[in-house]
Amino acid sequence: MVVIKRCFFLFLCLLSVNLVVAQNDTTYQKGYILVINAYTEATSWSSRMISTITRFVAEDPQLAVYTEHMNMMLIDDDAADLEEFKSALFERYGAYPPRLLLLLGDPALLLKEDFKRVWGDIPMVLCAEKDYTGPDEYYLHKEVIPQAERIPMTELADPYNLVLLYSDLYIRKNVELISQMTPDMKKFIFIGDERFINVTNEAEVREIIRKKYPHVEYEYLSPQILPINLLIDSLYRVDAKTTGILFSSWYYKRTFAGNTSLVTNAYKVITTVSAPLFVLNTVGVTTDGGMVGGYVHSAFYHYDDCPTDVLHL
């Protein structure tokens, strides 16, 4: 809870500067915060952050909030879709620098050079699930950043006027928790999707199992491997006494009549299984579902109260 408060306190300090109305366009006459969400509008982690910031900013009549969703799963490897997103973004906001950029998700760093080129030394707050970054190609291709190419996020602070709000997923702690709760564990299943963050999480989980639990069979399940109906069928047939399951998310693309969209609510179906599922975040955790919790920030449960807590610091 202390870490979250400190980060939001820093965020509040960035907003405390007197705002100067400099735009003639009525849409941007107020100072504004621009939120760049690397994920989708329906992603729980980012939507909670956006909702919290929106409520907080609503108390200041001289400040507004605008959000743009990158939908990284729909951006192909050739970066053409990314360039299209950039073009639309700067056509809309380029002439009106925001007071602050709030970047949600590690892949939002794909735009850092463009932000600096168009808006100069504008303050950025990055909400990331990893404390390191790397070459753009790994975000675009949804591949794990090799150890040798990882750059600590802290090294971006000065050149990009960037503050990191680190949301640790506690991969190792979650695996250890599941091992403790399943003392006779013979198999470990990690459920994720093709997003960059889950490709990275899967590699970490696999390495932890290989090194610390070599006797445990490891299996990774994703929409690229099997459809959701087969996933549900597989989960109904697991032995809960000997199988540990860690769930992250299950986003996948669906094409209909030539249009591609993202399905993001599959967790509502997955929660119907009887096998105990541990989670990397609290989305879908209910008392009557299969998801039983996980090793997460305790502050996450009090997320809606964060702005109020900050005001009392």
N, C-alpha and C positions, 0 to 999 in steps of 0.2 A: 504493500500500500504506500510505503514511504517513497519508493522509486517512482511510482506513478504520480504522486503529489509533486515531487520535485520537478518532474518533467513538465507537468501542467503549469507549475509556478513559472518556469522558464518561458513556457508558451504565453502565459499571461503577461509577462514582462515585455515580450515582443509586441504585444497588442496595446501596451499602456502609453505608447507615444501618441501625442496629439496628431490627429489625422487632418490633412489639408485637402480640401476639395479642389481638384485641379482639372477635372474632366468636364467637357462641355456636353458630351453625350449623356442624356438623362439616365440611361441604363447604368452608367458607371459614375454618376455624380457622387455617390458615397464611396468612401474607401472600402476595399473588399479583400477578403481572403480567398485565394483560389485553391481548391482541393483537387489534386490529381490522384484518382484512385486507380491503381494498377489492375485491380480485379474488377468485379462486376458490382452493379448496384445492389444485388442480392447477397453479396458476401457478408456474413455476419460480423466478422472482425472489423471490416472497414465501415459497414453501415452503422455500427454502434458508435464508432468514432465520429462519423459525419453527423449523426443525430445529436451527439453530445455537444459538438462544436456549434452546430446550428442553434441549439437552444441557448447556449452561452452567448453567442453573438447577437441573438434576438434582443438581448437586454441593452444593447448599444445602438441607438438610432443612427449613428454615424458610421456604422460598419455593416457590411453585407457578406454573404458567403455564396460562392458559386462552385459547383462540383462538375468535373468531367471524368468519365469512366473510360479507362483504356481498354478494358476487356482483353487482356493479354492472350488469353487462350484462342482468340479469334485472329490474332496477328501472326501472319505466316513468317517463315524463316527468311524470306527474301526482303523483309522490312518495307515492302511497298505499302502495306496497311499502316505501318507505323508512320511513314512519311505523310500519308493521308491524314492521320490523326493530328500530326504536328501542324500541317497546313491549316486544317480547320480550327485548331486551337489558337494559333497566332493570328488568324484572320479575325477571330472573334475578340481576343483579348490583347493582341500585340501592342496596340497603341495606348493601352491603359494598364500600366504596371500595377499589379496587386500590392497590397501592403505586406503580404506574407504568402508564401507557398507552403501548403501542407501536402506532403507526398505520402501516400498510403501504399505500402508494399515496396519491396526491394526493386522490382523492375521499373518503377517510376524514375529511377536514376538514369534510364535511357535518355531522358530529356534534359539532364543537368547542363550539358554544354549549350543546348538551345536556349534554356532559360537565361544563362549567363550572357549569351550573345545578344539576345533581344532585350533583356531587362537589366543587364548589368549585375551589380552586387546586391541582388535582392535577397532578403533573409528566407531561408528554407528550414522547415522542420520535417524530418524524415521519420516516419513510423515504419520500422523494419522488423522482420522476424529473424534476420541474421545480422551479425555484427561485423560482417565483411562484405566486400563487393569484388568486382572483377570486370574483365572485358565485356563489352555489350553483347558479343556473339552468344555468350552463355545464357543471357536472359532471353534473347530472340529464339535460340534453338531449344530452350528449356532443358539445358544440360547442367550437370554439376560443375561448379567452378573448381578446377584443380588446386590443390594446396599451394603449389608454387606460384599461382597467379592470383591468389587472394590478397586483397588490400583491406586493411582495417578501416572501418567506416570513419574512425576518428581522424584519419588522414584527409578526409574531405571537408573537415570543419573550416579551415582557413581559406582554401582556394574557392570554396563554393558558399561561404557564409552559412554553413549547414549545422543544424543541431539534430542529434540522433535521439529518438525515442524508441528504445530497444524493447521489443516484446519477445522475450525468450520463450521458446516453445518447450524447453526442458525435455528434449528428446531422451537423453540418458536417464533422467529421473523418472520419466514415464515408463521406460522399459524396466527399470529396477522396481518400480511400484507394482507393475503387473507380475513380475517374477515373485515378489513377496506375497501377493494376493493369490497366486497360483503356484503353490510350492511344488506340485507334481507336474509342472509345465514340461511338455515334450514338443510342443509346436507353438510358433509365434507367427501371427498373421498381422501384416500392416496393410491398411486400406487407404489408398490415396488416389490421386488423379495425375494428369499430365502437366499441371501447373509447375512453374519453376520451383516454387517453395516445396512442393511435395516430391518432386524428383530429387531434390536435395535431402529432404527428410528421409526418404526411402534409403538413400545411400548411407546415411548416418545410422539408421536403425539396423540395416543389414550388417554394417561393420561392428556395431555393438554386440549383436547376437553372435557374430563369428568369433569375436575375441573373448567375450565374457561368458557366453553360454554356448560353447561349441557342440554340446550334446543336444541342443534344441534345433528342431527342423524349422527353417524359415520360409515363409511364403508371402509374396507381394501380390495384392489384388487391386486392379485398376480398371477403368472403363476400356482401356486399350486391350486388356487381356480377356475380359468377359463382360457380357451385358448385365444389367442390374438384376434381372430375374434369376440368372444363374448365381449371382453373388448372394442373393437372399437364400436361395436353395442351399448353397454351400454353408452359409452361417447357421442355418437350421440344423445341419447335420454335424456340426462340430461337437467335440466332447469338451464341455465347459470346465471340467476338472483338470484337463491336461492341455488346454489350448488358451493362450493369451492373445487377445485381439486389441489392436490400437487403431483407432479410426481418426482420419484427418478430414477428408472431404471427398465428394464423389461428383465432380462437375464433368460434364461431357458435352460434346457438340452434337447437334441434331440438324439434319438438312431436310427441308420440306419445300417442294415447289421451287427449288433453286435457291432458297434462302437458308442461311446457316444461323442457328441460335444456340444459346447455352442453356442447358438444364442444370439448375443449381439447387433444387429442392429434394433431391433423392434421399437425403438424410432422413426425411420424414417417413419414408418407407423402411429404410434400414433400421430405424429405431423399433420396429415392430418385432424384431427377432428376439428370441428368449436368451440367447447367449450373451453374457456380460461383455459389453464393448467399452473400453477405456478411450478417452478422447484427448486430442491436443488442444481443443478449446471447448467451451461449454455449450455450443450450439446444439440444440436438440436434446439436451439432458433433461429428462423428466423422471418422475418417480414411478411411472408405469411403463416406461420403455426399457429397451435393452441397454441404453447408454448409462453407465454408472458413475461417470466422472473421470477425473484424471489429475495429474500433477500440473496445476495451472496457478497463475497469480491469484491470490485470494482477493485482490482488489478488483478482479474482473467481475465479481459478483456485485460489487458496489459501483460499477462503472458509471451509472446514471448520476451518482452523487458527486462525481469528481469535481465539476465546476464549483459546486457549493463548498466542497472541502477546500478548494484552492482559495476561495474568497475569505476563508477563516484562518488561513496560514499567517 
